[in-house]
Amino acid sequence: MASASLPIPQQRRKHLTIVLLLASLALLAIAPLFLYPVFLMKLLCFGLFAAALNLVLGYGGMVAFGHATFFGGAAYITAHALKVWGFGAGSGLMIGVAFALVTGFLMGIIAIRRQGFYFAMTTLALSQMAYFAFFQAPFTNAEDGIQRVPRPDFLGIVSLSDNLSLYYFVLAVFLLGMAVIWRVIHSPFGASLTAIRENEPRALSLGYHTNRYKLTVFVISAGLSGLAGSLKVLVFQIATLTDVAWQMSGEVILMTLLGGVGTFLGPVIGAALVLTIQNYMASTAIPVSIFIGLAFITCVMLFRKGIVGEIIAILPSASSSGSDRRKLEP
């Protein structure tokens, strides 16, 4: 009988994953009925941004401090395309993503030649150069930014002027971006990327062109970050220097660390936590940064792997203990 009983069947875990996914989709669908749609859209934008960074940080093992360039740069380009060039919503998003892809490729070619601390400082230096370029560019309007960005119809059919309709559009794009991230992670490319992260010299000895893998994931992450920034422009109808400042890169790294580096949903949970603290604690006399700092200290002390990372770490131990008990049964 011991051989007949399977230790934690994979089918049960698969069914549980499907149930949780359907429940999450249902929750996202009805969320605007209970919460402010603009806050939810901000959460989706930064959740996608953090998940995009996690491709480089969690799965590529590269600490990048320059992703604000892709996020804010795409926001500027999309805002200019919508307001000045008169493009539609879909075209504006694609132009912003294209800019992020090209910028990510150029920055990645330079940065991936270094590793560890030097890679982080290289991305930070390049990001600061981009920041001053946007500050000096005439179309960005310096500190004023690009304001009153219109919300054109998507494909001339779907109106995005209403917050509720815009929410479901942002949700659809968010799910598309997360699907791309899921596919990248659960592909042979993702497995090779994990191997490079764990032991790059050994991957090199096996014949992998590690720099090509790192450059590819860097560009994919940049494009998804640009998509998040372009969506943010549609939501708030403004693009500012705050979006391209190095503090934005640090904030999204914090979101990823709080949620769980190297987990699929961890960065989204971390973004939700940080934005919730910023939103609901802003009216208090205590600075918001103190609340965020306390949350980070708590996570470091109690959840070393992040919120989602600790939950994932607990589940296998509970499952293995249950399987051990079943093996002892006659």
VENFENWO-V443265 format. One record per residue. RES is the residue in one small letter. PSI is psi in radians with two decimals (999 if undefined). D_FIRST is the distance of its C-alpha to the first C-alpha in Angstrom with 1 decimal. Layout:
res: {RES | RES}
psi: {PSI | PSI}
d_first: {D_FIRST | D_FIRST}
This chain:
res: {m | a | s | a | s | l | p | i | p | q | q | r | r | k | h | l | t | i | v | l | l | l | a | s | l | a | l | l | a | i | a | p | l | f | l | y | p | v | f | l | m | k | l | l | c | f | g | l | f | a | a | a | l | n | l | v | l | g | y | g | g | m | v | a | f | g | h | a | t | f | f | g | g | a | a | y | i | t | a | h | a | l | k | v | w | g | f | g | a | g | s | g | l | m | i | g | v | a | f | a | l | v | t | g | f | l | m | g | i | i | a | i | r | r | q | g | f | y | f | a | m | t | t | l | a | l | s | q | m | a | y | f | a | f | f | q | a | p | f | t | n | a | e | d | g | i | q | r | v | p | r | p | d | f | l | g | i | v | s | l | s | d | n | l | s | l | y | y | f | v | l | a | v | f | l | l | g | m | a | v | i | w | r | v | i | h | s | p | f | g | a | s | l | t | a | i | r | e | n | e | p | r | a | l | s | l | g | y | h | t | n | r | y | k | l | t | v | f | v | i | s | a | g | l | s | g | l | a | g | s | l | k | v | l | v | f | q | i | a | t | l | t | d | v | a | w | q | m | s | g | e | v | i | l | m | t | l | l | g | g | v | g | t | f | l | g | p | v | i | g | a | a | l | v | l | t | i | q | n | y | m | a | s | t | a | i | p | v | s | i | f | i | g | l | a | f | i | t | c | v | m | l | f | r | k | g | i | v | g | e | i | i | a | i | l | p | s | a | s | s | s | g | s | d | r | r | k | l | e | p}
psi: {-0.45 | -0.64 | -0.42 | -0.50 | 2.14 | 2.33 | 1.91 | 1.43 | 2.46 | -0.46 | -0.67 | -0.74 | -0.67 | -0.76 | -0.68 | -0.70 | -0.73 | -0.74 | -0.78 | -0.66 | -0.80 | -0.68 | -0.68 | -0.72 | -0.71 | -0.70 | -0.73 | -0.57 | -0.64 | -0.05 | -0.68 | -0.29 | -0.32 | -0.44 | 2.80 | 2.14 | -0.63 | -0.69 | -0.71 | -0.70 | -0.65 | -0.70 | -0.75 | -0.70 | -0.84 | -0.49 | -0.75 | -0.68 | -0.83 | -0.70 | -0.61 | -0.75 | -0.60 | -0.46 | -0.72 | -0.78 | -0.85 | -0.70 | -0.46 | -0.26 | 0.42 | 2.12 | 1.91 | 2.24 | 0.39 | 0.21 | -0.27 | -0.47 | -0.75 | -0.73 | -0.97 | -0.61 | -0.76 | -0.60 | -0.77 | -0.81 | -0.74 | -0.75 | -0.75 | -0.69 | -0.67 | -0.73 | -0.74 | -0.81 | -0.27 | 0.48 | 2.80 | 3.07 | -0.78 | -0.76 | -0.69 | -0.73 | -0.76 | -0.64 | -0.74 | -0.73 | -0.71 | -0.74 | -0.77 | -0.68 | -0.81 | -0.79 | -0.70 | -0.66 | -0.80 | -0.75 | -0.65 | -0.67 | -0.66 | -0.77 | -0.65 | -0.13 | -0.17 | 2.85 | 2.78 | -2.28 | -0.67 | -0.60 | -0.79 | -0.77 | -0.58 | -0.79 | -0.64 | -0.76 | -0.78 | -0.64 | -0.68 | -0.63 | -0.74 | -0.65 | -0.83 | -0.54 | -0.76 | -0.60 | -0.63 | -0.31 | 2.37 | -0.61 | -0.22 | -0.24 | 0.51 | -2.21 | -0.42 | -0.53 | -3.06 | 1.93 | 2.91 | 0.81 | 2.24 | 2.83 | 1.46 | 2.86 | 2.63 | 2.06 | 0.38 | 0.17 | -0.91 | 2.06 | 2.31 | 0.23 | -0.50 | 2.43 | -0.62 | -0.80 | -0.64 | -0.62 | -0.81 | -0.51 | -0.81 | -0.70 | -0.74 | -0.75 | -0.68 | -0.81 | -0.63 | -0.78 | -0.71 | -0.56 | -0.68 | -0.76 | -0.74 | -0.73 | -0.70 | -0.75 | -0.78 | 0.85 | 2.88 | -0.59 | -0.77 | -0.67 | -0.71 | -0.66 | -0.70 | -0.69 | -0.70 | -0.68 | -0.72 | -0.69 | 1.53 | -0.72 | -0.67 | -0.67 | -0.67 | -0.70 | -0.41 | -0.05 | 0.12 | 2.40 | 1.51 | -0.66 | -0.59 | -0.75 | -0.79 | -0.68 | -0.71 | -0.82 | -0.54 | -0.74 | -0.73 | -0.77 | -0.69 | -0.76 | -0.74 | -0.61 | -0.71 | -0.64 | -0.72 | -0.74 | -0.67 | -0.68 | -0.68 | -0.60 | -0.72 | -0.60 | -0.92 | -0.15 | 0.61 | 2.54 | 2.20 | 3.02 | -0.38 | -0.57 | -0.41 | 0.01 | 2.72 | -0.43 | -0.53 | -0.69 | -0.73 | -0.65 | -0.71 | -0.52 | -0.72 | -0.74 | -0.77 | -0.72 | -0.71 | -0.73 | -0.66 | 1.91 | 2.38 | 0.26 | 2.69 | -0.86 | -0.14 | -0.87 | -0.61 | -0.75 | -0.73 | -0.71 | -0.72 | -0.70 | -0.84 | -0.78 | -0.61 | -0.74 | -0.78 | -0.65 | -0.79 | -0.23 | 0.01 | -0.47 | -0.08 | 2.88 | -0.38 | 2.35 | 2.53 | -0.59 | -0.49 | -0.75 | -0.75 | -0.70 | -0.72 | -0.69 | -0.70 | -0.72 | -0.74 | -0.72 | -0.72 | -0.67 | -0.66 | -0.51 | 1.34 | -0.48 | 0.16 | 2.93 | -0.97 | -0.62 | -0.70 | -0.66 | -0.75 | -0.64 | -0.54 | -0.68 | -0.81 | -0.64 | -0.67 | -0.66 | -0.73 | -0.62 | -0.64 | -0.68 | -0.61 | -0.67 | -0.66 | -0.54 | -0.50 | -0.24 | 2.49 | 999}
d_first: {0.0 | 3.8 | 5.4 | 5.0 | 6.5 | 10.0 | 12.3 | 15.3 | 15.7 | 19.2 | 19.9 | 19.9 | 22.3 | 24.4 | 24.7 | 25.6 | 28.2 | 29.7 | 30.0 | 31.7 | 34.0 | 35.1 | 35.6 | 37.7 | 39.8 | 40.4 | 41.5 | 43.8 | 45.3 | 46.3 | 47.1 | 50.9 | 51.1 | 50.5 | 51.6 | 54.6 | 54.1 | 56.1 | 53.9 | 50.8 | 52.4 | 53.3 | 49.7 | 48.5 | 51.2 | 50.4 | 46.7 | 47.2 | 49.6 | 47.1 | 44.3 | 46.7 | 47.6 | 44.0 | 43.8 | 46.3 | 45.4 | 41.6 | 40.7 | 43.8 | 44.3 | 48.0 | 49.8 | 52.3 | 55.2 | 56.9 | 54.8 | 57.4 | 59.7 | 57.5 | 56.8 | 60.4 | 62.0 | 60.2 | 61.2 | 64.9 | 64.8 | 63.2 | 65.6 | 68.6 | 67.4 | 66.9 | 70.1 | 72.6 | 71.4 | 70.3 | 66.9 | 64.3 | 61.1 | 59.0 | 61.6 | 62.1 | 58.4 | 58.3 | 61.4 | 59.9 | 56.7 | 58.9 | 60.9 | 57.8 | 56.4 | 59.7 | 60.2 | 56.6 | 57.3 | 60.5 | 59.2 | 56.1 | 58.1 | 59.9 | 57.1 | 54.3 | 56.6 | 55.9 | 52.7 | 51.6 | 54.5 | 57.0 | 55.1 | 55.0 | 58.7 | 59.6 | 57.9 | 59.7 | 63.0 | 62.7 | 61.7 | 64.8 | 66.9 | 65.5 | 66.2 | 69.9 | 70.1 | 69.0 | 71.3 | 74.3 | 73.5 | 75.9 | 73.4 | 71.2 | 74.0 | 73.1 | 72.2 | 72.7 | 70.0 | 69.7 | 69.8 | 69.7 | 67.5 | 67.3 | 64.1 | 64.8 | 62.9 | 59.9 | 60.9 | 63.7 | 61.4 | 59.2 | 61.4 | 60.3 | 63.1 | 61.0 | 58.5 | 55.9 | 56.1 | 56.3 | 53.1 | 51.1 | 52.7 | 51.8 | 48.2 | 48.0 | 49.4 | 47.1 | 44.0 | 45.4 | 45.9 | 42.4 | 41.0 | 43.0 | 41.7 | 38.1 | 38.8 | 40.5 | 37.6 | 34.9 | 36.8 | 37.4 | 40.5 | 38.7 | 36.3 | 39.4 | 41.1 | 38.3 | 38.5 | 42.2 | 41.8 | 39.5 | 41.6 | 44.6 | 46.1 | 42.9 | 43.0 | 46.6 | 45.8 | 43.4 | 46.2 | 45.6 | 48.8 | 47.8 | 51.0 | 50.5 | 47.1 | 48.5 | 51.5 | 49.6 | 47.3 | 50.4 | 52.2 | 49.3 | 49.1 | 52.9 | 52.9 | 50.3 | 52.2 | 55.3 | 53.7 | 52.9 | 56.5 | 57.9 | 55.9 | 57.2 | 60.7 | 60.1 | 58.8 | 61.5 | 64.3 | 65.3 | 64.8 | 66.0 | 66.1 | 63.3 | 60.9 | 61.9 | 62.4 | 60.2 | 59.1 | 57.2 | 55.2 | 54.5 | 53.4 | 50.9 | 49.5 | 49.1 | 47.2 | 44.8 | 44.3 | 43.7 | 41.1 | 39.3 | 40.4 | 38.2 | 36.4 | 37.0 | 38.0 | 39.0 | 42.7 | 43.0 | 41.8 | 44.2 | 47.0 | 46.3 | 46.5 | 49.7 | 51.5 | 50.6 | 52.1 | 55.1 | 55.6 | 55.2 | 56.6 | 59.6 | 61.7 | 61.2 | 63.7 | 61.2 | 60.9 | 57.8 | 57.3 | 56.6 | 53.8 | 52.3 | 52.8 | 51.0 | 48.1 | 48.0 | 48.2 | 45.4 | 43.2 | 44.2 | 43.5 | 40.3 | 38.9 | 39.6 | 37.7 | 39.2 | 37.9 | 35.5 | 34.7 | 33.6 | 31.4 | 29.6 | 29.3 | 27.7 | 25.1 | 23.2 | 23.1 | 21.8 | 19.1 | 18.1 | 18.2 | 15.8 | 13.3 | 13.8 | 13.1 | 9.7 | 9.0 | 10.3 | 8.1 | 6.5}
